[in-house]
Amino acid sequence: MFDDWMQRYEHMIELGKSLPLIEDKYKIEDNLIKGCQSKVWVHAELQGDRLIFTADSDAIITKGIIAILIRAYSNQHPKDIIDADTAFIDEIGLKEHLSPTRANGLVSMIKQLKMYAVAYQTQLN
């Protein structure tokens, strides 16, 4: 879809701008992703049997990264999130084009989204 990584970064930034933002009341310490260089807040809410994520970040690239993950995982059944293959991250080459600290943050974001899914899946059982 894009010829070079600058175009991909620009697209990520645009995705970040369209991210369904977390309400201010959820921008609390408990919702911060640990392991991210930037501040990233994620809130999960079960609606029916689907998990809905909202998020925000204080950095534009990081906001784009979490926007990609929200698009992939939000509005899914918790079990589907738990079982989801994260190969698409490698397939699009995202990790290899991030700084080591941002790549670690990406892994932390995925872990946190899956941990929310585990917690909500236990509620559904």
C-alpha positions in Angstrom: 0.0 0.0 0.0 2.9 2.4 0.7 6.2 2.8 -1.1 8.4 3.7 1.9 8.3 3.9 5.6 7.8 7.6 5.8 4.4 7.1 4.1 3.7 4.3 6.6 4.6 6.6 9.6 2.4 9.3 8.2 -0.4 6.8 7.9 0.2 5.7 11.5 0.0 9.3 12.6 -3.3 9.7 10.8 -4.6 6.5 12.4 -3.6 7.9 15.8 -5.6 11.0 15.1 -8.7 8.9 14.4 -8.3 6.8 17.5 -11.4 6.6 19.7 -10.1 8.5 22.6 -10.1 7.3 26.2 -12.3 9.4 28.5 -10.2 11.7 30.8 -11.6 9.8 33.9 -9.7 6.7 32.6 -6.4 8.5 32.2 -5.1 7.2 35.5 -2.0 5.4 36.6 -3.8 1.9 36.6 -4.5 2.3 32.8 -0.9 3.3 31.8 1.0 0.7 29.8 4.1 -0.3 31.7 7.2 -0.6 29.6 6.4 2.2 27.2 8.7 5.2 26.9 5.7 7.5 26.2 2.6 7.6 28.2 -0.1 5.3 26.8 -3.4 4.8 28.5 -5.7 1.9 27.6 -9.2 1.3 28.9 -11.2 -1.9 28.2 -14.9 -2.4 28.6 -17.0 -5.4 28.0 -20.1 -4.7 25.9 -22.1 -7.8 25.5 -19.5 -10.4 24.8 -17.2 -8.1 23.0 -14.2 -6.1 24.4 -14.1 -2.5 23.4 -10.8 -0.6 23.8 -10.1 3.1 24.0 -6.7 4.6 24.3 -4.6 7.7 24.1 -0.9 8.6 24.1 1.2 11.7 24.6 3.4 10.9 21.5 2.1 10.9 18.0 3.9 7.7 16.7 3.0 5.8 19.8 -0.6 6.9 19.4 -0.5 5.5 15.9 0.9 2.2 17.1 -1.9 1.8 19.7 -4.4 2.8 17.1 -3.3 -0.1 14.9 -3.7 -2.5 17.8 -7.1 -1.1 18.8 -8.3 -1.6 15.2 -7.1 -5.2 15.3 -8.4 -6.1 18.8 -11.3 -3.9 19.7 -14.8 -5.2 19.3 -13.6 -8.8 19.5 -14.6 -11.6 21.8 -12.0 -11.9 24.6 -11.1 -15.5 23.6 -10.4 -14.3 20.1 -8.0 -11.7 21.4 -6.3 -14.2 23.6 -5.9 -16.6 20.7 -5.0 -13.9 18.2 -1.8 -14.4 16.2 0.4 -11.3 16.3 2.2 -12.3 13.1 0.7 -9.3 11.3 3.0 -7.1 13.3 6.0 -8.9 11.8 4.4 -9.1 8.3 4.0 -5.3 8.1 7.5 -4.9 9.4 6.5 -2.6 12.2 8.8 -3.9 14.9 11.9 -3.6 12.7 11.2 0.0 11.9 10.8 1.1 15.5 13.5 2.2 18.0 14.2 -0.6 20.5 12.3 1.3 23.2 9.2 1.7 21.0 9.5 -1.9 19.9 9.5 -2.9 23.6 6.5 -0.6 24.1 4.6 -2.3 21.3 5.2 -5.7 23.0 3.9 -4.2 26.3 0.8 -2.9 24.5 0.0 -6.3 23.0 0.6 -8.0 26.4 -1.7 -5.5 28.2 -4.5 -5.9 25.6 -4.3 -9.7 26.0 -4.3 -9.4 29.8 -7.5 -7.4 29.6 -8.9 -10.1 27.4 -7.9 -12.8 29.9 -9.5 -10.9 32.8 -12.8 -10.4 30.9 -12.8 -14.0 29.6 -12.8 -15.2 33.2 -15.9 -13.0 33.9 -17.7 -14.6 30.9 -16.9 -18.2 32.0 
